[in-house]
Amino acid sequence: MFEQIFKNIDDAFREDAGCSSELDYIEQTSWILFLKYLDDLDKEKQLAAELAGKSCNPIIDSEYRWESWALPRKKDGSIDHNRAKTGDDLLDFVNQELFPYLKQFKEKAVSADTIEYKIGEIFNEISNKIQSGYTLREVLNQTSGLQFHSHDDKFQMSELYEAKIARMGNAGRNGGEYYTPRPLIKTIVKVVDPQVGDRIYDGAVGSAGFLVTAFNYLKDSKNLSVSEAKFLQKRTFYGKEKKSLAYIIGIMNMILHGIETPNILHTNTLNVNIMDFQEKDRYDVVLTNPPFGGKESKTVQHNFPIKTGETAYLFLQHFIKILKAGGKAGIVIKNTFLSNTDNASIGLRRMLLETCDLHTILDLPGGVFTGAGVKTIVLFFEKGKPTRNIWYYQLNLERNLGKTDPLSEADLTEFLELQKTKKESENSWTMDISDVDHETIDLSVRNPNKNDEIVLRDPQEILEEIKDLDRKTENILNEIENLL
């Protein structure tokens, strides 16, 4: 039933002039779903308070509650069409009354980890793009059929929401920035193996795929005590996200997966000087896929000991520094990190090897990230002791990955099994760090079990590299022009 409702909502958006892409569909679905969730949450809390003989103040004032404006009902439960706004009246109410009211919650909230703060921040960052009040009325009518009361309901909606995120990721580059294939995330979480009681962090949270996967992994790992369940909800998952749409999607995704008040901050992670971190700021686990190919200003670069304009390399320094001693990480990054010859790349590889045990590198084929056209690797390391040996696994598939044939969990089964013991095979081998060139720190993936043969690079990978070089050239020219 829920699947048909989600389909009907998307069909309604396609007819509206204000929504033109999958990114618009999920953005608009998110704020509407969020308000429906708040209404159900209010009702649950009020019922629990009544059963306990206590009073409970609702989060939302009466005239702005879902049942007052989105789908008012008569006493017999039928829709009260006389009170249900539509057309321009509905749009005026949403744009001129509802959104301004919800924006105020940010200033009124007692702290950033409250649902009130999340309400205010979301509605300060998002706008209603639906141009037809009749389209909005149809979407509200459909959304009212969704329920957040039971575990099964939330699970079904979380699956459907994930499917929408995947479609958004496949729709274009901007959406792809927020989406990491879930089979890959599940595999990374299994290798890192977080434990209940760990504090888990993603400083490039996107759609929160790593955090919700870790949440599912931990809540299914054992029978949780009351205190453990509370710790999992309140003090386990942390993240930061710079972009407004990703921030909103990430919060909604966590809520749908059962994390009621996500500890996600809307901020630029890289604006913080990593030398200022104190022990209280550190985390036990880092799970992430930071954006690559971006460019950061000189001001931001001053926050890091190794200066570079490559966004992913600044993130990697941030993650190494923010881990506790003994902390574990699984981080996706471009495979060129292993071999680039610029000073920043060499310095960063040296820092990683000297401060962390980089025990595993997973080499992924092209096509894992649909539309990105770049090859990636996953770095698995533990902070606090230097690297002695690196176990490599090269994922070799007998097919080309793409939108119609994406990466699956089955593709990674051998990797997971061999990684437990670092066993060597046709696709895996171990490299002694003493064999690494001390000057270049070249960690390139060179499978000794494969014959040296010429492998033609993927054309899309070459095009992406050309674009990256063009961006770097443009930045250099701009810097020269500023000096003149």
PLY file of the C-alpha trace (Angstrom):
ply
format ascii 1.0
element vertex 484
property float x
property float y
property float z
element edge 483
property int vertex1
property int vertex2
end_header
0.00 0.00 0.00
2.74 2.47 0.95
4.57 1.81 -2.31
1.51 2.89 -4.30
1.17 6.03 -2.16
4.79 7.00 -2.86
4.19 6.40 -6.57
1.05 8.54 -6.51
2.97 11.35 -4.80
5.69 11.28 -7.47
3.04 11.25 -10.21
1.49 14.36 -8.68
4.87 16.13 -8.60
5.44 15.36 -12.29
2.35 17.40 -13.11
3.57 20.42 -11.16
5.63 23.17 -12.81
7.73 23.70 -9.68
9.12 20.15 -9.52
11.31 19.11 -12.42
13.62 16.32 -11.18
14.06 13.46 -8.73
15.93 15.91 -6.48
12.81 18.11 -6.32
10.57 15.10 -5.69
12.55 13.87 -2.70
13.07 17.39 -1.31
9.35 18.15 -1.33
8.41 14.67 -0.14
10.84 15.13 2.77
9.32 18.23 4.35
5.79 16.90 3.95
6.75 13.50 5.40
8.53 15.26 8.25
5.38 17.15 9.24
3.30 13.97 9.08
5.92 12.27 11.26
5.75 15.12 13.80
1.98 14.77 13.98
2.20 11.03 14.68
5.03 11.63 17.19
2.90 14.18 19.05
0.01 11.73 19.24
2.25 8.93 20.51
3.72 11.13 23.25
0.32 12.39 24.33
-1.03 8.83 24.54
1.99 7.68 26.56
1.58 10.64 28.91
-2.11 9.90 29.42
-1.41 6.26 30.24
1.19 7.40 32.78
-1.18 9.96 34.27
1.01 12.86 33.17
0.54 15.93 31.00
2.34 16.48 27.71
2.71 19.67 25.71
2.50 19.07 21.96
5.45 20.12 19.79
3.25 21.94 17.26
0.54 24.47 18.16
-3.01 23.37 17.37
-3.62 25.51 14.24
-0.43 24.21 12.60
-0.90 20.52 13.36
-1.39 18.13 10.48
-4.96 17.38 11.48
-5.82 21.09 11.44
-4.63 22.08 7.97
-3.32 19.10 5.96
-6.30 16.81 6.35
-8.91 18.01 8.83
-11.53 15.41 9.70
-15.03 15.38 11.10
-15.90 13.61 14.33
-16.84 10.47 12.36
-13.34 10.35 10.83
-14.31 11.45 7.33
-12.51 14.33 5.60
-13.94 17.76 6.39
-13.84 19.34 2.94
-15.12 22.66 4.27
-11.98 23.07 6.42
-9.48 21.46 4.05
-7.78 24.31 2.19
-6.83 23.86 -1.45
-5.66 25.90 -4.43
-4.29 29.37 -3.68
-5.70 29.33 -0.14
-3.58 26.28 0.68
-0.45 27.73 -0.92
-0.88 31.04 0.92
-1.26 29.24 4.25
1.83 27.05 3.69
4.08 29.82 2.34
2.96 32.76 4.45
1.93 31.15 7.74
3.14 27.57 8.20
6.75 27.94 7.04
7.39 31.20 8.96
5.94 29.57 12.10
8.17 26.50 11.77
11.29 28.57 11.07
10.99 30.17 14.53
11.66 26.84 16.25
15.41 27.17 15.70
15.64 30.25 17.92
13.27 28.84 20.54
14.98 25.46 20.94
16.99 24.89 24.11
19.78 23.02 22.27
20.79 21.70 18.84
20.07 18.07 19.72
16.32 18.59 20.14
13.55 17.87 17.67
12.50 21.52 17.96
15.90 22.69 16.69
15.72 20.24 13.78
12.29 21.60 12.83
13.58 25.16 12.76
16.75 24.33 10.87
14.97 22.27 8.22
12.39 24.94 7.47
15.01 27.66 7.37
16.82 25.71 4.66
13.96 24.45 2.53
11.17 26.09 0.57
7.90 24.90 -0.85
8.50 24.45 -4.58
5.03 23.14 -5.34
3.36 25.82 -7.46
-0.14 24.42 -7.66
-2.26 24.31 -4.53
-4.24 21.50 -6.13
-1.09 19.43 -6.55
-0.21 20.09 -2.92
-3.71 19.07 -1.84
-3.35 15.77 -3.73
0.06 15.11 -2.14
-1.28 15.85 1.35
-4.25 13.54 0.80
-1.89 10.76 -0.27
0.59 11.38 2.57
-2.17 11.11 5.15
-2.38 7.43 4.28
1.16 6.90 5.62
1.60 5.95 9.25
4.60 6.12 11.59
3.06 4.23 14.50
4.40 0.68 14.13
7.87 -0.72 13.52
6.65 -2.41 10.33
5.26 0.88 9.01
8.52 2.71 9.63
10.54 -0.12 8.11
8.45 -0.15 4.94
8.65 3.63 4.57
12.39 3.64 5.22
12.85 1.12 2.40
10.75 3.23 0.03
12.60 6.39 1.02
15.94 4.67 0.40
14.68 3.71 -3.05
13.86 7.38 -3.72
17.37 8.37 -2.60
18.84 5.80 -4.97
16.80 7.17 -7.87
17.96 10.66 -6.95
21.55 9.45 -6.94
21.11 7.98 -10.40
19.39 11.09 -11.71
22.49 13.27 -11.85
25.79 14.37 -10.39
24.32 16.52 -7.62
22.15 13.68 -6.36
25.03 11.24 -6.69
27.05 13.31 -4.24
24.65 12.21 -1.51
24.36 8.53 -2.41
26.77 5.67 -1.75
25.55 2.22 -2.91
24.03 0.46 0.09
25.70 -2.93 -0.59
29.07 -1.19 -0.31
28.07 0.61 2.90
26.84 -2.63 4.49
30.15 -4.30 3.64
32.18 -1.43 5.09
30.17 -1.51 8.32
30.67 -5.28 8.65
34.44 -4.95 8.27
34.74 -2.04 10.73
32.38 -3.89 13.11
31.25 -1.08 15.45
30.10 -2.07 18.92
27.27 -0.87 21.14
28.77 1.97 23.21
30.87 3.36 20.36
30.37 6.93 19.17
30.09 6.82 15.37
30.76 9.78 13.10
30.31 10.82 9.48
31.51 14.33 8.71
30.16 14.18 5.15
26.84 12.66 6.07
24.92 13.12 2.79
21.77 11.00 2.95
23.06 9.35 6.17
23.45 5.94 4.58
26.45 5.03 6.74
24.76 6.05 9.98
21.44 4.29 9.34
23.27 1.14 8.21
25.40 1.20 11.37
22.21 1.73 13.42
20.57 -1.33 11.86
23.77 -3.34 12.35
23.99 -2.49 16.05
20.32 -2.85 16.99
20.27 -6.32 15.41
23.61 -7.36 16.92
22.21 -8.33 20.34
19.26 -7.99 22.69
19.73 -4.41 23.87
19.12 -3.37 27.44
17.07 -0.24 28.10
20.21 1.82 28.72
21.89 0.46 25.57
18.83 1.24 23.45
18.79 4.78 24.84
22.53 5.20 24.16
21.98 3.97 20.60
19.26 6.57 20.09
20.82 9.56 21.78
24.61 9.28 21.96
25.85 6.99 19.21
25.43 8.63 15.80
26.88 12.00 14.86
27.34 13.80 11.58
27.83 17.05 9.72
26.57 18.12 6.32
27.25 21.28 4.36
24.50 21.16 1.73
20.92 22.00 2.62
19.16 19.32 0.60
21.49 16.55 1.76
21.11 17.71 5.37
17.32 17.49 5.16
17.34 14.13 3.39
19.83 12.76 5.91
17.70 13.78 8.88
14.53 12.36 7.32
16.30 9.12 6.45
17.52 8.67 10.02
14.07 9.40 11.43
12.44 6.88 9.11
14.97 4.28 10.23
14.08 4.87 13.88
16.58 7.49 15.10
14.16 10.07 16.45
16.44 13.09 17.05
19.46 12.81 14.75
22.67 14.46 15.97
23.35 15.99 12.57
24.67 19.54 12.26
24.20 21.69 9.17
27.70 23.10 8.81
30.90 22.93 6.79
32.99 20.25 8.51
36.19 21.70 7.07
35.76 25.10 8.71
37.15 23.74 12.00
40.88 23.79 12.69
41.77 20.15 13.37
44.56 21.18 15.74
41.88 22.47 18.12
40.30 19.02 18.64
40.21 17.86 22.23
39.61 14.34 23.54
35.92 15.06 24.11
35.56 15.86 20.41
36.83 12.48 19.23
34.93 9.40 18.07
35.40 5.64 18.23
34.36 4.97 14.64
34.38 6.92 11.38
32.29 5.65 8.46
32.12 7.93 5.44
32.43 8.72 1.74
33.67 12.33 1.60
33.10 14.32 -1.61
35.98 14.29 -4.05
36.91 16.66 -6.84
35.88 19.76 -4.91
37.96 22.85 -4.26
38.40 24.60 -0.94
39.61 28.15 -0.32
42.96 29.11 1.19
41.14 30.11 4.37
39.78 26.59 4.82
43.13 25.01 3.95
44.74 26.85 6.89
42.76 24.52 9.18
45.00 21.59 8.14
48.70 20.79 8.47
48.83 19.48 4.89
47.61 22.24 2.58
45.67 21.09 -0.48
42.67 22.23 -2.47
41.40 18.65 -2.86
38.34 18.40 -0.62
38.66 14.66 0.00
42.24 15.05 1.28
41.18 17.72 3.78
38.38 15.42 4.94
40.82 12.55 5.37
43.04 14.69 7.63
39.94 15.67 9.60
38.90 12.04 10.06
42.36 10.85 11.12
42.59 13.62 13.71
39.06 13.20 15.08
39.43 9.47 15.75
40.29 8.34 19.27
43.39 6.24 19.82
42.27 2.73 18.91
39.43 4.14 16.82
38.46 2.43 13.58
37.57 3.82 10.16
36.19 2.77 6.78
36.55 5.58 4.22
35.81 5.68 0.48
38.23 7.76 -1.61
39.44 8.02 -5.23
42.05 5.41 -6.15
44.42 8.15 -7.34
45.07 8.92 -3.66
47.37 5.88 -3.61
49.69 7.10 -6.36
49.46 10.88 -6.88
52.95 12.42 -6.88
52.15 15.92 -5.56
53.55 16.86 -2.16
50.15 16.92 -0.46
49.26 13.39 -1.56
52.65 12.00 -0.55
52.52 13.82 2.79
49.02 12.58 3.52
49.91 8.97 2.72
52.94 9.29 4.99
50.77 10.72 7.80
48.25 7.90 7.44
50.88 5.16 7.53
52.76 6.66 10.48
49.74 7.37 12.72
47.37 4.57 11.73
47.40 0.87 10.90
46.10 0.86 7.33
45.35 -2.85 7.40
43.04 -3.22 4.38
42.52 -1.58 0.99
39.51 -2.61 -1.09
39.99 -1.77 -4.78
36.64 -1.23 -6.50
35.93 -1.45 -10.23
34.60 1.46 -12.27
30.83 1.88 -12.30
30.28 1.38 -8.56
29.20 5.02 -8.38
26.70 5.38 -11.19
27.46 8.39 -13.36
30.62 9.38 -11.48
33.01 7.72 -13.91
35.83 7.40 -11.36
37.48 4.43 -9.72
37.47 4.31 -5.95
39.02 2.41 -3.08
38.05 1.89 0.55
40.63 2.52 3.27
40.21 0.52 6.48
42.46 1.60 9.33
42.88 1.78 13.10
44.42 4.81 14.75
47.29 4.66 17.21
49.94 2.41 15.71
51.90 2.57 12.45
51.17 0.38 9.44
53.33 -2.71 9.00
51.42 -4.63 6.35
48.54 -3.78 4.02
46.16 -6.45 2.78
44.75 -5.60 -0.65
41.65 -7.01 -2.27
40.88 -6.25 -5.91
37.21 -6.68 -6.77
37.21 -8.23 -10.22
33.77 -8.77 -11.72
32.85 -10.46 -14.96
30.43 -7.69 -15.91
30.34 -3.94 -16.26
28.56 -2.18 -13.42
26.02 0.51 -14.19
22.56 1.86 -13.51
20.80 -1.29 -14.74
23.30 -3.69 -13.16
24.62 -2.13 -9.92
26.94 -3.50 -7.27
25.33 -6.16 -5.07
26.15 -7.62 -1.67
26.88 -10.95 -3.37
29.69 -9.26 -5.31
31.47 -8.54 -2.04
30.99 -11.92 -0.35
34.51 -13.20 -1.11
36.08 -9.97 0.10
34.26 -10.20 3.43
35.26 -13.82 3.94
38.93 -13.40 3.01
39.31 -10.12 4.92
38.68 -11.85 8.25
42.02 -13.69 8.04
43.74 -11.53 5.37
44.04 -14.64 3.24
45.83 -14.44 -0.09
44.06 -15.45 -3.29
43.89 -14.60 -6.96
42.29 -11.29 -5.98
44.10 -10.58 -2.70
47.66 -10.14 -1.48
49.70 -8.56 1.32
52.30 -5.83 0.95
55.03 -5.20 3.53
55.45 -1.48 4.21
59.23 -1.91 4.17
58.89 -2.56 0.43
57.25 0.83 -0.20
59.42 3.53 -1.78
60.31 5.90 1.08
60.26 8.98 -1.15
57.05 8.49 -3.15
55.04 6.38 -0.64
53.37 4.82 -3.68
50.62 2.44 -2.51
49.18 1.70 -5.95
47.10 -1.42 -6.46
49.35 -3.89 -8.29
48.03 -7.40 -8.13
51.03 -9.76 -8.14
48.74 -12.66 -9.00
47.73 -11.14 -12.33
49.79 -11.15 -15.50
51.10 -7.75 -16.51
48.74 -6.87 -19.29
47.60 -3.66 -20.88
44.22 -2.65 -19.52
42.33 0.02 -21.40
40.93 2.68 -19.09
37.23 3.38 -19.03
36.49 6.37 -21.33
34.28 7.98 -18.70
37.13 7.77 -16.19
39.43 9.54 -18.65
36.82 12.28 -19.25
36.40 12.82 -15.52
40.18 13.10 -15.10
40.31 15.67 -17.92
37.56 17.68 -16.21
39.44 17.48 -12.91
42.63 18.73 -14.58
40.67 21.54 -16.24
39.31 22.62 -12.85
42.79 22.60 -11.33
44.17 24.61 -14.27
41.38 27.16 -13.92
42.07 27.51 -10.17
45.79 28.05 -10.82
45.05 30.68 -13.48
42.64 32.45 -11.09
45.29 32.51 -8.37
47.85 33.95 -10.81
45.34 36.57 -11.95
44.67 37.57 -8.32
48.40 38.10 -7.77
48.74 40.40 -10.80
0 1
1 2
2 3
3 4
4 5
5 6
6 7
7 8
8 9
9 10
10 11
11 12
12 13
13 14
14 15
15 16
16 17
17 18
18 19
19 20
20 21
21 22
22 23
23 24
24 25
25 26
26 27
27 28
28 29
29 30
30 31
31 32
32 33
33 34
34 35
35 36
36 37
37 38
38 39
39 40
40 41
41 42
42 43
43 44
44 45
45 46
46 47
47 48
48 49
49 50
50 51
51 52
52 53
53 54
54 55
55 56
56 57
57 58
58 59
59 60
60 61
61 62
62 63
63 64
64 65
65 66
66 67
67 68
68 69
69 70
70 71
71 72
72 73
73 74
74 75
75 76
76 77
77 78
78 79
79 80
80 81
81 82
82 83
83 84
84 85
85 86
86 87
87 88
88 89
89 90
90 91
91 92
92 93
93 94
94 95
95 96
96 97
97 98
98 99
99 100
100 101
101 102
102 103
103 104
104 105
105 106
106 107
107 108
108 109
109 110
110 111
111 112
112 113
113 114
114 115
115 116
116 117
117 118
118 119
119 120
120 121
121 122
122 123
123 124
124 125
125 126
126 127
127 128
128 129
129 130
130 131
131 132
132 133
133 134
134 135
135 136
136 137
137 138
138 139
139 140
140 141
141 142
142 143
143 144
144 145
145 146
146 147
147 148
148 149
149 150
150 151
151 152
152 153
153 154
154 155
155 156
156 157
157 158
158 159
159 160
160 161
161 162
162 163
163 164
164 165
165 166
166 167
167 168
168 169
169 170
170 171
171 172
172 173
173 174
174 175
175 176
176 177
177 178
178 179
179 180
180 181
181 182
182 183
183 184
184 185
185 186
186 187
187 188
188 189
189 190
190 191
191 192
192 193
193 194
194 195
195 196
196 197
197 198
198 199
199 200
200 201
201 202
202 203
203 204
204 205
205 206
206 207
207 208
208 209
209 210
210 211
211 212
212 213
213 214
214 215
215 216
216 217
217 218
218 219
219 220
220 221
221 222
222 223
223 224
224 225
225 226
226 227
227 228
228 229
229 230
230 231
231 232
232 233
233 234
234 235
235 236
236 237
237 238
238 239
239 240
240 241
241 242
242 243
243 244
244 245
245 246
246 247
247 248
248 249
249 250
250 251
251 252
252 253
253 254
254 255
255 256
256 257
257 258
258 259
259 260
260 261
261 262
262 263
263 264
264 265
265 266
266 267
267 268
268 269
269 270
270 271
271 272
272 273
273 274
274 275
275 276
276 277
277 278
278 279
279 280
280 281
281 282
282 283
283 284
284 285
285 286
286 287
287 288
288 289
289 290
290 291
291 292
292 293
293 294
294 295
295 296
296 297
297 298
298 299
299 300
300 301
301 302
302 303
303 304
304 305
305 306
306 307
307 308
308 309
309 310
310 311
311 312
312 313
313 314
314 315
315 316
316 317
317 318
318 319
319 320
320 321
321 322
322 323
323 324
324 325
325 326
326 327
327 328
328 329
329 330
330 331
331 332
332 333
333 334
334 335
335 336
336 337
337 338
338 339
339 340
340 341
341 342
342 343
343 344
344 345
345 346
346 347
347 348
348 349
349 350
350 351
351 352
352 353
353 354
354 355
355 356
356 357
357 358
358 359
359 360
360 361
361 362
362 363
363 364
364 365
365 366
366 367
367 368
368 369
369 370
370 371
371 372
372 373
373 374
374 375
375 376
376 377
377 378
378 379
379 380
380 381
381 382
382 383
383 384
384 385
385 386
386 387
387 388
388 389
389 390
390 391
391 392
392 393
393 394
394 395
395 396
396 397
397 398
398 399
399 400
400 401
401 402
402 403
403 404
404 405
405 406
406 407
407 408
408 409
409 410
410 411
411 412
412 413
413 414
414 415
415 416
416 417
417 418
418 419
419 420
420 421
421 422
422 423
423 424
424 425
425 426
426 427
427 428
428 429
429 430
430 431
431 432
432 433
433 434
434 435
435 436
436 437
437 438
438 439
439 440
440 441
441 442
442 443
443 444
444 445
445 446
446 447
447 448
448 449
449 450
450 451
451 452
452 453
453 454
454 455
455 456
456 457
457 458
458 459
459 460
460 461
461 462
462 463
463 464
464 465
465 466
466 467
467 468
468 469
469 470
470 471
471 472
472 473
473 474
474 475
475 476
476 477
477 478
478 479
479 480
480 481
481 482
482 483
